[in-house]
Amino acid sequence: MVKNMMKAIVSGGTSNEMEVEEITFTTKEEVQEMIDDAIRKHNRNAGIISMCVGWVVLSLFAEGLLRLVGVIPPLLPWLKITLQ
């Protein structure tokens, strides 16, 4: 819930001409809700990025292991790794 407060500003040189401006304040509950939403979004995005990076690292490890064992031929002829 937003609390409203009216503020009167004197415009011009006379005090009869008043301009009313509405000021809104955010409550602690609203601020906490915004913070929680931001943290939730950050954690979701970080989890997705970590999952993608993990899959890339795991696939590169598996490819290197299979090349080392000899299941997959070397990508370049001069880049042959073997177990001796």
PyMOL Python script that loads the backbone (N, CA, C, O; Angstrom):
from pymol import cmd

cmd.read_pdbstr("""\
ATOM      1  N   MET A   1       0.843  -1.162   0.000  1.00  0.00           N
ATOM      2  CA  MET A   1       0.000   0.000   0.000  1.00  0.00           C
ATOM      3  C   MET A   1       0.894   1.232   0.000  1.00  0.00           C
ATOM      4  O   MET A   1       1.883   1.290   0.731  1.00  0.00           O
ATOM      5  N   VAL A   2       0.548   2.202  -0.810  1.00  0.00           N
ATOM      6  CA  VAL A   2       1.335   3.420  -0.933  1.00  0.00           C
ATOM      7  C   VAL A   2       0.639   4.526  -0.153  1.00  0.00           C
ATOM      8  O   VAL A   2      -0.558   4.765  -0.318  1.00  0.00           O
ATOM      9  N   LYS A   3       1.406   5.195   0.697  1.00  0.00           N
ATOM     10  CA  LYS A   3       0.857   6.318   1.451  1.00  0.00           C
ATOM     11  C   LYS A   3       0.987   7.577   0.607  1.00  0.00           C
ATOM     12  O   LYS A   3       2.028   7.823  -0.002  1.00  0.00           O
ATOM     13  N   ASN A   4      -0.061   8.361   0.576  1.00  0.00           N
ATOM     14  CA  ASN A   4      -0.047   9.594  -0.199  1.00  0.00           C
ATOM     15  C   ASN A   4       0.037  10.784   0.743  1.00  0.00           C
ATOM     16  O   ASN A   4      -0.464  10.740   1.867  1.00  0.00           O
ATOM     17  N   MET A   5       0.668  11.835   0.276  1.00  0.00           N
ATOM     18  CA  MET A   5       0.791  13.062   1.059  1.00  0.00           C
ATOM     19  C   MET A   5       0.730  14.216   0.078  1.00  0.00           C
ATOM     20  O   MET A   5       1.365  14.181  -0.976  1.00  0.00           O
ATOM     21  N   MET A   6      -0.010  15.205   0.416  1.00  0.00           N
ATOM     22  CA  MET A   6      -0.152  16.356  -0.461  1.00  0.00           C
ATOM     23  C   MET A   6       0.814  17.445  -0.005  1.00  0.00           C
ATOM     24  O   MET A   6       0.970  17.694   1.190  1.00  0.00           O
ATOM     25  N   LYS A   7       1.456  18.085  -0.971  1.00  0.00           N
ATOM     26  CA  LYS A   7       2.415  19.137  -0.682  1.00  0.00           C
ATOM     27  C   LYS A   7       2.022  20.357  -1.502  1.00  0.00           C
ATOM     28  O   LYS A   7       1.826  20.261  -2.714  1.00  0.00           O
ATOM     29  N   ALA A   8       1.909  21.472  -0.858  1.00  0.00           N
ATOM     30  CA  ALA A   8       1.538  22.700  -1.556  1.00  0.00           C
ATOM     31  C   ALA A   8       2.794  23.504  -1.854  1.00  0.00           C
ATOM     32  O   ALA A   8       3.632  23.726  -0.980  1.00  0.00           O
ATOM     33  N   ILE A   9       2.905  23.934  -3.099  1.00  0.00           N
ATOM     34  CA  ILE A   9       4.053  24.728  -3.525  1.00  0.00           C
ATOM     35  C   ILE A   9       3.532  26.070  -4.012  1.00  0.00           C
ATOM     36  O   ILE A   9       2.604  26.141  -4.818  1.00  0.00           O
ATOM     37  N   VAL A  10       4.136  27.112  -3.517  1.00  0.00           N
ATOM     38  CA  VAL A  10       3.734  28.450  -3.940  1.00  0.00           C
ATOM     39  C   VAL A  10       4.404  28.724  -5.276  1.00  0.00           C
ATOM     40  O   VAL A  10       5.627  28.653  -5.395  1.00  0.00           O
ATOM     41  N   SER A  11       3.589  29.040  -6.283  1.00  0.00           N
ATOM     42  CA  SER A  11       4.142  29.346  -7.592  1.00  0.00           C
ATOM     43  C   SER A  11       3.921  30.828  -7.870  1.00  0.00           C
ATOM     44  O   SER A  11       2.903  31.403  -7.483  1.00  0.00           O
ATOM     45  N   GLY A  12       4.865  31.419  -8.529  1.00  0.00           N
ATOM     46  CA  GLY A  12       4.747  32.838  -8.841  1.00  0.00           C
ATOM     47  C   GLY A  12       5.069  33.673  -7.609  1.00  0.00           C
ATOM     48  O   GLY A  12       5.788  33.226  -6.715  1.00  0.00           O
ATOM     49  N   GLY A  13       4.531  34.889  -7.570  1.00  0.00           N
ATOM     50  CA  GLY A  13       4.840  35.793  -6.478  1.00  0.00           C
ATOM     51  C   GLY A  13       3.716  35.922  -5.477  1.00  0.00           C
ATOM     52  O   GLY A  13       3.911  36.501  -4.409  1.00  0.00           O
ATOM     53  N   THR A  14       2.555  35.404  -5.788  1.00  0.00           N
ATOM     54  CA  THR A  14       1.435  35.589  -4.869  1.00  0.00           C
ATOM     55  C   THR A  14       1.149  34.292  -4.129  1.00  0.00           C
ATOM     56  O   THR A  14       1.374  33.200  -4.652  1.00  0.00           O
ATOM     57  N   SER A  15       0.664  34.424  -2.937  1.00  0.00           N
ATOM     58  CA  SER A  15       0.368  33.243  -2.132  1.00  0.00           C
ATOM     59  C   SER A  15      -1.001  32.660  -2.473  1.00  0.00           C
ATOM     60  O   SER A  15      -1.327  31.565  -2.013  1.00  0.00           O
ATOM     61  N   ASN A  16      -1.824  33.376  -3.282  1.00  0.00           N
ATOM     62  CA  ASN A  16      -3.136  32.866  -3.652  1.00  0.00           C
ATOM     63  C   ASN A  16      -3.039  31.753  -4.691  1.00  0.00           C
ATOM     64  O   ASN A  16      -3.917  30.893  -4.764  1.00  0.00           O
ATOM     65  N   GLU A  17      -1.981  31.767  -5.488  1.00  0.00           N
ATOM     66  CA  GLU A  17      -1.809  30.744  -6.512  1.00  0.00           C
ATOM     67  C   GLU A  17      -1.001  29.587  -5.925  1.00  0.00           C
ATOM     68  O   GLU A  17       0.216  29.678  -5.764  1.00  0.00           O
ATOM     69  N   MET A  18      -1.689  28.525  -5.617  1.00  0.00           N
ATOM     70  CA  MET A  18      -1.031  27.373  -5.006  1.00  0.00           C
ATOM     71  C   MET A  18      -1.061  26.209  -6.001  1.00  0.00           C
ATOM     72  O   MET A  18      -2.078  25.952  -6.645  1.00  0.00           O
ATOM     73  N   GLU A  19       0.046  25.528  -6.110  1.00  0.00           N
ATOM     74  CA  GLU A  19       0.130  24.351  -6.951  1.00  0.00           C
ATOM     75  C   GLU A  19       0.261  23.138  -6.023  1.00  0.00           C
ATOM     76  O   GLU A  19       1.111  23.121  -5.133  1.00  0.00           O
ATOM     77  N   VAL A  20      -0.571  22.142  -6.233  1.00  0.00           N
ATOM     78  CA  VAL A  20      -0.576  20.978  -5.350  1.00  0.00           C
ATOM     79  C   VAL A  20       0.137  19.832  -6.060  1.00  0.00           C
ATOM     80  O   VAL A  20      -0.183  19.486  -7.197  1.00  0.00           O
ATOM     81  N   GLU A  21       1.102  19.258  -5.366  1.00  0.00           N
ATOM     82  CA  GLU A  21       1.879  18.152  -5.908  1.00  0.00           C
ATOM     83  C   GLU A  21       1.696  16.949  -4.983  1.00  0.00           C
ATOM     84  O   GLU A  21       1.811  17.074  -3.764  1.00  0.00           O
ATOM     85  N   GLU A  22       1.413  15.796  -5.563  1.00  0.00           N
ATOM     86  CA  GLU A  22       1.209  14.592  -4.769  1.00  0.00           C
ATOM     87  C   GLU A  22       2.536  13.874  -4.586  1.00  0.00           C
ATOM     88  O   GLU A  22       3.257  13.622  -5.552  1.00  0.00           O
ATOM     89  N   ILE A  23       2.852  13.546  -3.336  1.00  0.00           N
ATOM     90  CA  ILE A  23       4.074  12.824  -3.010  1.00  0.00           C
ATOM     91  C   ILE A  23       3.676  11.431  -2.548  1.00  0.00           C
ATOM     92  O   ILE A  23       2.797  11.284  -1.699  1.00  0.00           O
ATOM     93  N   THR A  24       4.314  10.413  -3.099  1.00  0.00           N
ATOM     94  CA  THR A  24       3.997   9.050  -2.693  1.00  0.00           C
ATOM     95  C   THR A  24       5.198   8.426  -2.008  1.00  0.00           C
ATOM     96  O   THR A  24       6.341   8.657  -2.401  1.00  0.00           O
ATOM     97  N   PHE A  25       4.930   7.640  -0.991  1.00  0.00           N
ATOM     98  CA  PHE A  25       5.957   6.932  -0.256  1.00  0.00           C
ATOM     99  C   PHE A  25       5.726   5.436  -0.413  1.00  0.00           C
ATOM    100  O   PHE A  25       4.588   4.974  -0.490  1.00  0.00           O
ATOM    101  N   THR A  26       6.800   4.703  -0.459  1.00  0.00           N
ATOM    102  CA  THR A  26       6.719   3.251  -0.555  1.00  0.00           C
ATOM    103  C   THR A  26       6.874   2.666   0.842  1.00  0.00           C
ATOM    104  O   THR A  26       7.752   3.075   1.602  1.00  0.00           O
ATOM    105  N   THR A  27       6.022   1.716   1.169  1.00  0.00           N
ATOM    106  CA  THR A  27       6.061   1.126   2.499  1.00  0.00           C
ATOM    107  C   THR A  27       7.180   0.088   2.595  1.00  0.00           C
ATOM    108  O   THR A  27       7.743  -0.338   1.587  1.00  0.00           O
ATOM    109  N   LYS A  28       7.487  -0.306   3.831  1.00  0.00           N
ATOM    110  CA  LYS A  28       8.530  -1.308   4.048  1.00  0.00           C
ATOM    111  C   LYS A  28       8.164  -2.636   3.394  1.00  0.00           C
ATOM    112  O   LYS A  28       9.027  -3.325   2.850  1.00  0.00           O
ATOM    113  N   GLU A  29       6.892  -2.989   3.449  1.00  0.00           N
ATOM    114  CA  GLU A  29       6.459  -4.248   2.849  1.00  0.00           C
ATOM    115  C   GLU A  29       6.671  -4.241   1.340  1.00  0.00           C
ATOM    116  O   GLU A  29       7.106  -5.243   0.772  1.00  0.00           O
ATOM    117  N   GLU A  30       6.367  -3.122   0.686  1.00  0.00           N
ATOM    118  CA  GLU A  30       6.558  -3.019  -0.763  1.00  0.00           C
ATOM    119  C   GLU A  30       8.038  -3.082  -1.132  1.00  0.00           C
ATOM    120  O   GLU A  30       8.421  -3.717  -2.115  1.00  0.00           O
ATOM    121  N   VAL A  31       8.857  -2.416  -0.328  1.00  0.00           N
ATOM    122  CA  VAL A  31      10.298  -2.445  -0.585  1.00  0.00           C
ATOM    123  C   VAL A  31      10.830  -3.864  -0.421  1.00  0.00           C
ATOM    124  O   VAL A  31      11.626  -4.331  -1.237  1.00  0.00           O
ATOM    125  N   GLN A  32      10.392  -4.550   0.632  1.00  0.00           N
ATOM    126  CA  GLN A  32      10.839  -5.922   0.858  1.00  0.00           C
ATOM    127  C   GLN A  32      10.383  -6.840  -0.270  1.00  0.00           C
ATOM    128  O   GLN A  32      11.124  -7.730  -0.686  1.00  0.00           O
ATOM    129  N   GLU A  33       9.169  -6.626  -0.764  1.00  0.00           N
ATOM    130  CA  GLU A  33       8.655  -7.425  -1.877  1.00  0.00           C
ATOM    131  C   GLU A  33       9.480  -7.185  -3.148  1.00  0.00           C
ATOM    132  O   GLU A  33       9.773  -8.128  -3.882  1.00  0.00           O
ATOM    133  N   MET A  34       9.851  -5.932  -3.407  1.00  0.00           N
ATOM    134  CA  MET A  34      10.680  -5.629  -4.578  1.00  0.00           C
ATOM    135  C   MET A  34      12.060  -6.272  -4.455  1.00  0.00           C
ATOM    136  O   MET A  34      12.594  -6.797  -5.433  1.00  0.00           O
ATOM    137  N   ILE A  35      12.635  -6.231  -3.253  1.00  0.00           N
ATOM    138  CA  ILE A  35      13.945  -6.845  -3.027  1.00  0.00           C
ATOM    139  C   ILE A  35      13.860  -8.353  -3.220  1.00  0.00           C
ATOM    140  O   ILE A  35      14.725  -8.951  -3.861  1.00  0.00           O
ATOM    141  N   ASP A  36      12.812  -8.971  -2.663  1.00  0.00           N
ATOM    142  CA  ASP A  36      12.641 -10.423  -2.815  1.00  0.00           C
ATOM    143  C   ASP A  36      12.474 -10.819  -4.275  1.00  0.00           C
ATOM    144  O   ASP A  36      13.028 -11.827  -4.715  1.00  0.00           O
ATOM    145  N   ASP A  37      11.715 -10.032  -5.025  1.00  0.00           N
ATOM    146  CA  ASP A  37      11.538 -10.315  -6.459  1.00  0.00           C
ATOM    147  C   ASP A  37      12.860 -10.214  -7.210  1.00  0.00           C
ATOM    148  O   ASP A  37      13.155 -11.039  -8.075  1.00  0.00           O
ATOM    149  N   ALA A  38      13.658  -9.193  -6.876  1.00  0.00           N
ATOM    150  CA  ALA A  38      14.952  -9.021  -7.547  1.00  0.00           C
ATOM    151  C   ALA A  38      15.897 -10.171  -7.215  1.00  0.00           C
ATOM    152  O   ALA A  38      16.608 -10.662  -8.092  1.00  0.00           O
ATOM    153  N   ILE A  39      15.911 -10.602  -5.957  1.00  0.00           N
ATOM    154  CA  ILE A  39      16.773 -11.717  -5.560  1.00  0.00           C
ATOM    155  C   ILE A  39      16.319 -13.000  -6.240  1.00  0.00           C
ATOM    156  O   ILE A  39      17.149 -13.784  -6.699  1.00  0.00           O
ATOM    157  N   ARG A  40      15.010 -13.222  -6.311  1.00  0.00           N
ATOM    158  CA  ARG A  40      14.473 -14.416  -6.958  1.00  0.00           C
ATOM    159  C   ARG A  40      14.855 -14.447  -8.437  1.00  0.00           C
ATOM    160  O   ARG A  40      15.246 -15.491  -8.958  1.00  0.00           O
ATOM    161  N   LYS A  41      14.742 -13.307  -9.108  1.00  0.00           N
ATOM    162  CA  LYS A  41      15.098 -13.230 -10.529  1.00  0.00           C
ATOM    163  C   LYS A  41      16.600 -13.468 -10.723  1.00  0.00           C
ATOM    164  O   LYS A  41      17.007 -14.167 -11.651  1.00  0.00           O
ATOM    165  N   HIS A  42      17.412 -12.889  -9.852  1.00  0.00           N
ATOM    166  CA  HIS A  42      18.862 -13.073  -9.947  1.00  0.00           C
ATOM    167  C   HIS A  42      19.234 -14.536  -9.752  1.00  0.00           C
ATOM    168  O   HIS A  42      20.045 -15.077 -10.505  1.00  0.00           O
ATOM    169  N   ASN A  43      18.648 -15.179  -8.748  1.00  0.00           N
ATOM    170  CA  ASN A  43      18.961 -16.588  -8.484  1.00  0.00           C
ATOM    171  C   ASN A  43      18.536 -17.479  -9.641  1.00  0.00           C
ATOM    172  O   ASN A  43      19.248 -18.421  -9.989  1.00  0.00           O
ATOM    173  N   ARG A  44      17.382 -17.193 -10.245  1.00  0.00           N
ATOM    174  CA  ARG A  44      16.928 -17.978 -11.387  1.00  0.00           C
ATOM    175  C   ARG A  44      17.894 -17.826 -12.563  1.00  0.00           C
ATOM    176  O   ARG A  44      18.292 -18.818 -13.174  1.00  0.00           O
ATOM    177  N   ASN A  45      18.269 -16.590 -12.875  1.00  0.00           N
ATOM    178  CA  ASN A  45      19.184 -16.350 -14.001  1.00  0.00           C
ATOM    179  C   ASN A  45      20.559 -16.955 -13.734  1.00  0.00           C
ATOM    180  O   ASN A  45      21.167 -17.533 -14.635  1.00  0.00           O
ATOM    181  N   ALA A  46      21.053 -16.827 -12.505  1.00  0.00           N
ATOM    182  CA  ALA A  46      22.362 -17.392 -12.171  1.00  0.00           C
ATOM    183  C   ALA A  46      22.332 -18.914 -12.263  1.00  0.00           C
ATOM    184  O   ALA A  46      23.306 -19.530 -12.697  1.00  0.00           O
ATOM    185  N   GLY A  47      21.230 -19.516 -11.860  1.00  0.00           N
ATOM    186  CA  GLY A  47      21.105 -20.971 -11.958  1.00  0.00           C
ATOM    187  C   GLY A  47      21.108 -21.451 -13.393  1.00  0.00           C
ATOM    188  O   GLY A  47      21.734 -22.460 -13.717  1.00  0.00           O
ATOM    189  N   ILE A  48      20.404 -20.725 -14.257  1.00  0.00           N
ATOM    190  CA  ILE A  48      20.362 -21.101 -15.676  1.00  0.00           C
ATOM    191  C   ILE A  48      21.749 -20.963 -16.308  1.00  0.00           C
ATOM    192  O   ILE A  48      22.177 -21.832 -17.068  1.00  0.00           O
ATOM    193  N   ILE A  49      22.446 -19.877 -15.994  1.00  0.00           N
ATOM    194  CA  ILE A  49      23.797 -19.665 -16.546  1.00  0.00           C
ATOM    195  C   ILE A  49      24.748 -20.738 -16.030  1.00  0.00           C
ATOM    196  O   ILE A  49      25.553 -21.267 -16.797  1.00  0.00           O
ATOM    197  N   SER A  50      24.667 -21.066 -14.749  1.00  0.00           N
ATOM    198  CA  SER A  50      25.540 -22.104 -14.184  1.00  0.00           C
ATOM    199  C   SER A  50      25.263 -23.455 -14.815  1.00  0.00           C
ATOM    200  O   SER A  50      26.189 -24.228 -15.064  1.00  0.00           O
ATOM    201  N   MET A  51      23.994 -23.746 -15.076  1.00  0.00           N
ATOM    202  CA  MET A  51      23.656 -25.017 -15.703  1.00  0.00           C
ATOM    203  C   MET A  51      24.272 -25.097 -17.106  1.00  0.00           C
ATOM    204  O   MET A  51      24.834 -26.126 -17.481  1.00  0.00           O
ATOM    205  N   CYS A  52      24.167 -24.025 -17.867  1.00  0.00           N
ATOM    206  CA  CYS A  52      24.732 -24.011 -19.231  1.00  0.00           C
ATOM    207  C   CYS A  52      26.244 -24.157 -19.196  1.00  0.00           C
ATOM    208  O   CYS A  52      26.806 -24.925 -19.977  1.00  0.00           O
ATOM    209  N   VAL A  53      26.903 -23.445 -18.317  1.00  0.00           N
ATOM    210  CA  VAL A  53      28.361 -23.543 -18.207  1.00  0.00           C
ATOM    211  C   VAL A  53      28.760 -24.952 -17.768  1.00  0.00           C
ATOM    212  O   VAL A  53      29.744 -25.500 -18.265  1.00  0.00           O
ATOM    213  N   GLY A  54      28.008 -25.536 -16.848  1.00  0.00           N
ATOM    214  CA  GLY A  54      28.294 -26.898 -16.394  1.00  0.00           C
ATOM    215  C   GLY A  54      28.183 -27.905 -17.510  1.00  0.00           C
ATOM    216  O   GLY A  54      29.024 -28.797 -17.624  1.00  0.00           O
ATOM    217  N   TRP A  55      27.154 -27.783 -18.344  1.00  0.00           N
ATOM    218  CA  TRP A  55      27.000 -28.708 -19.477  1.00  0.00           C
ATOM    219  C   TRP A  55      28.157 -28.571 -20.462  1.00  0.00           C
ATOM    220  O   TRP A  55      28.640 -29.572 -20.990  1.00  0.00           O
ATOM    221  N   VAL A  56      28.602 -27.350 -20.713  1.00  0.00           N
ATOM    222  CA  VAL A  56      29.727 -27.138 -21.637  1.00  0.00           C
ATOM    223  C   VAL A  56      30.993 -27.770 -21.080  1.00  0.00           C
ATOM    224  O   VAL A  56      31.714 -28.460 -21.801  1.00  0.00           O
ATOM    225  N   VAL A  57      31.266 -27.538 -19.795  1.00  0.00           N
ATOM    226  CA  VAL A  57      32.474 -28.102 -19.185  1.00  0.00           C
ATOM    227  C   VAL A  57      32.411 -29.629 -19.177  1.00  0.00           C
ATOM    228  O   VAL A  57      33.403 -30.291 -19.486  1.00  0.00           O
ATOM    229  N   LEU A  58      31.260 -30.190 -18.828  1.00  0.00           N
ATOM    230  CA  LEU A  58      31.105 -31.642 -18.807  1.00  0.00           C
ATOM    231  C   LEU A  58      31.277 -32.249 -20.205  1.00  0.00           C
ATOM    232  O   LEU A  58      31.909 -33.294 -20.358  1.00  0.00           O
ATOM    233  N   SER A  59      30.716 -31.593 -21.214  1.00  0.00           N
ATOM    234  CA  SER A  59      30.840 -32.131 -22.578  1.00  0.00           C
ATOM    235  C   SER A  59      32.282 -32.036 -23.076  1.00  0.00           C
ATOM    236  O   SER A  59      32.757 -32.950 -23.750  1.00  0.00           O
ATOM    237  N   LEU A  60      32.982 -30.957 -22.761  1.00  0.00           N
ATOM    238  CA  LEU A  60      34.385 -30.852 -23.164  1.00  0.00           C
ATOM    239  C   LEU A  60      35.246 -31.891 -22.445  1.00  0.00           C
ATOM    240  O   LEU A  60      36.161 -32.464 -23.037  1.00  0.00           O
ATOM    241  N   PHE A  61      34.951 -32.129 -21.172  1.00  0.00           N
ATOM    242  CA  PHE A  61      35.688 -33.165 -20.436  1.00  0.00           C
ATOM    243  C   PHE A  61      35.446 -34.536 -21.059  1.00  0.00           C
ATOM    244  O   PHE A  61      36.383 -35.311 -21.253  1.00  0.00           O
ATOM    245  N   ALA A  62      34.183 -34.831 -21.371  1.00  0.00           N
ATOM    246  CA  ALA A  62      33.851 -36.135 -21.961  1.00  0.00           C
ATOM    247  C   ALA A  62      34.508 -36.289 -23.334  1.00  0.00           C
ATOM    248  O   ALA A  62      35.012 -37.360 -23.670  1.00  0.00           O
ATOM    249  N   GLU A  63      34.500 -35.218 -24.118  1.00  0.00           N
ATOM    250  CA  GLU A  63      35.136 -35.303 -25.442  1.00  0.00           C
ATOM    251  C   GLU A  63      36.635 -35.541 -25.310  1.00  0.00           C
ATOM    252  O   GLU A  63      37.198 -36.361 -26.035  1.00  0.00           O
ATOM    253  N   GLY A  64      37.282 -34.838 -24.398  1.00  0.00           N
ATOM    254  CA  GLY A  64      38.720 -35.039 -24.193  1.00  0.00           C
ATOM    255  C   GLY A  64      39.036 -36.436 -23.711  1.00  0.00           C
ATOM    256  O   GLY A  64      40.025 -37.035 -24.134  1.00  0.00           O
ATOM    257  N   LEU A  65      38.197 -36.966 -22.819  1.00  0.00           N
ATOM    258  CA  LEU A  65      38.413 -38.330 -22.334  1.00  0.00           C
ATOM    259  C   LEU A  65      38.235 -39.347 -23.462  1.00  0.00           C
ATOM    260  O   LEU A  65      39.020 -40.289 -23.575  1.00  0.00           O
ATOM    261  N   LEU A  66      37.216 -39.166 -24.292  1.00  0.00           N
ATOM    262  CA  LEU A  66      36.987 -40.092 -25.404  1.00  0.00           C
ATOM    263  C   LEU A  66      38.092 -39.988 -26.455  1.00  0.00           C
ATOM    264  O   LEU A  66      38.448 -40.992 -27.072  1.00  0.00           O
ATOM    265  N   ARG A  67      38.635 -38.795 -26.668  1.00  0.00           N
ATOM    266  CA  ARG A  67      39.761 -38.653 -27.600  1.00  0.00           C
ATOM    267  C   ARG A  67      41.007 -39.322 -27.023  1.00  0.00           C
ATOM    268  O   ARG A  67      41.780 -39.933 -27.760  1.00  0.00           O
ATOM    269  N   LEU A  68      41.203 -39.212 -25.716  1.00  0.00           N
ATOM    270  CA  LEU A  68      42.363 -39.811 -25.067  1.00  0.00           C
ATOM    271  C   LEU A  68      42.298 -41.331 -25.154  1.00  0.00           C
ATOM    272  O   LEU A  68      43.312 -41.986 -25.396  1.00  0.00           O
ATOM    273  N   VAL A  69      41.132 -41.880 -24.960  1.00  0.00           N
ATOM    274  CA  VAL A  69      40.955 -43.325 -25.021  1.00  0.00           C
ATOM    275  C   VAL A  69      41.033 -43.823 -26.459  1.00  0.00           C
ATOM    276  O   VAL A  69      41.425 -44.967 -26.688  1.00  0.00           O
ATOM    277  N   GLY A  70      40.673 -42.998 -27.424  1.00  0.00           N
ATOM    278  CA  GLY A  70      40.767 -43.373 -28.823  1.00  0.00           C
ATOM    279  C   GLY A  70      39.433 -43.674 -29.469  1.00  0.00           C
ATOM    280  O   GLY A  70      39.398 -44.165 -30.597  1.00  0.00           O
ATOM    281  N   VAL A  71      38.363 -43.401 -28.807  1.00  0.00           N
ATOM    282  CA  VAL A  71      37.034 -43.623 -29.376  1.00  0.00           C
ATOM    283  C   VAL A  71      36.746 -42.598 -30.467  1.00  0.00           C
ATOM    284  O   VAL A  71      36.131 -42.926 -31.481  1.00  0.00           O
ATOM    285  N   ILE A  72      37.182 -41.374 -30.267  1.00  0.00           N
ATOM    286  CA  ILE A  72      36.981 -40.298 -31.238  1.00  0.00           C
ATOM    287  C   ILE A  72      38.344 -40.002 -31.870  1.00  0.00           C
ATOM    288  O   ILE A  72      39.327 -39.845 -31.146  1.00  0.00           O
ATOM    289  N   PRO A  73      38.427 -39.923 -33.197  1.00  0.00           N
ATOM    290  CA  PRO A  73      39.720 -39.601 -33.826  1.00  0.00           C
ATOM    291  C   PRO A  73      40.107 -38.147 -33.530  1.00  0.00           C
ATOM    292  O   PRO A  73      39.249 -37.317 -33.228  1.00  0.00           O
ATOM    293  N   PRO A  74      41.413 -37.850 -33.620  1.00  0.00           N
ATOM    294  CA  PRO A  74      41.849 -36.478 -33.332  1.00  0.00           C
ATOM    295  C   PRO A  74      41.271 -35.472 -34.326  1.00  0.00           C
ATOM    296  O   PRO A  74      41.055 -35.788 -35.496  1.00  0.00           O
ATOM    297  N   LEU A  75      41.032 -34.294 -33.853  1.00  0.00           N
ATOM    298  CA  LEU A  75      40.476 -33.226 -34.686  1.00  0.00           C
ATOM    299  C   LEU A  75      41.481 -32.803 -35.756  1.00  0.00           C
ATOM    300  O   LEU A  75      41.122 -32.637 -36.922  1.00  0.00           O
ATOM    301  N   LEU A  76      42.721 -32.632 -35.360  1.00  0.00           N
ATOM    302  CA  LEU A  76      43.816 -32.293 -36.272  1.00  0.00           C
ATOM    303  C   LEU A  76      44.834 -33.426 -36.217  1.00  0.00           C
ATOM    304  O   LEU A  76      45.083 -33.974 -35.143  1.00  0.00           O
ATOM    305  N   PRO A  77      45.427 -33.787 -37.356  1.00  0.00           N
ATOM    306  CA  PRO A  77      46.376 -34.932 -37.342  1.00  0.00           C
ATOM    307  C   PRO A  77      47.570 -34.704 -36.427  1.00  0.00           C
ATOM    308  O   PRO A  77      48.055 -35.653 -35.811  1.00  0.00           O
ATOM    309  N   TRP A  78      48.049 -33.492 -36.322  1.00  0.00           N
ATOM    310  CA  TRP A  78      49.209 -33.215 -35.493  1.00  0.00           C
ATOM    311  C   TRP A  78      48.854 -33.090 -34.011  1.00  0.00           C
ATOM    312  O   TRP A  78      49.741 -32.956 -33.168  1.00  0.00           O
ATOM    313  N   LEU A  79      47.563 -33.133 -33.695  1.00  0.00           N
ATOM    314  CA  LEU A  79      47.119 -32.995 -32.317  1.00  0.00           C
ATOM    315  C   LEU A  79      46.625 -34.339 -31.805  1.00  0.00           C
ATOM    316  O   LEU A  79      45.464 -34.489 -31.424  1.00  0.00           O
ATOM    317  N   LYS A  80      47.525 -35.311 -31.802  1.00  0.00           N
ATOM    318  CA  LYS A  80      47.152 -36.652 -31.372  1.00  0.00           C
ATOM    319  C   LYS A  80      47.633 -36.878 -29.951  1.00  0.00           C
ATOM    320  O   LYS A  80      48.826 -36.786 -29.664  1.00  0.00           O
ATOM    321  N   ILE A  81      46.681 -37.177 -29.057  1.00  0.00           N
ATOM    322  CA  ILE A  81      47.034 -37.480 -27.685  1.00  0.00           C
ATOM    323  C   ILE A  81      46.780 -38.974 -27.481  1.00  0.00           C
ATOM    324  O   ILE A  81      45.782 -39.516 -27.955  1.00  0.00           O
ATOM    325  N   THR A  82      47.695 -39.624 -26.772  1.00  0.00           N
ATOM    326  CA  THR A  82      47.571 -41.064 -26.547  1.00  0.00           C
ATOM    327  C   THR A  82      47.987 -41.396 -25.133  1.00  0.00           C
ATOM    328  O   THR A  82      48.701 -40.634 -24.482  1.00  0.00           O
ATOM    329  N   LEU A  83      47.535 -42.535 -24.671  1.00  0.00           N
ATOM    330  CA  LEU A  83      48.004 -43.100 -23.415  1.00  0.00           C
ATOM    331  C   LEU A  83      49.140 -44.056 -23.731  1.00  0.00           C
ATOM    332  O   LEU A  83      49.022 -44.861 -24.655  1.00  0.00           O
ATOM    333  N   GLN A  84      50.234 -43.989 -22.989  1.00  0.00           N
ATOM    334  CA  GLN A  84      51.359 -44.883 -23.264  1.00  0.00           C
ATOM    335  C   GLN A  84      51.668 -45.757 -22.086  1.00  0.00           C
ATOM    336  O   GLN A  84      52.589 -46.572 -22.146  1.00  0.00           O
TER     337      GLN A  84
END
""", "prot")
cmd.dss("prot")
cmd.show_as("cartoon", "prot")
cmd.util.cbc("prot")
cmd.orient("prot")
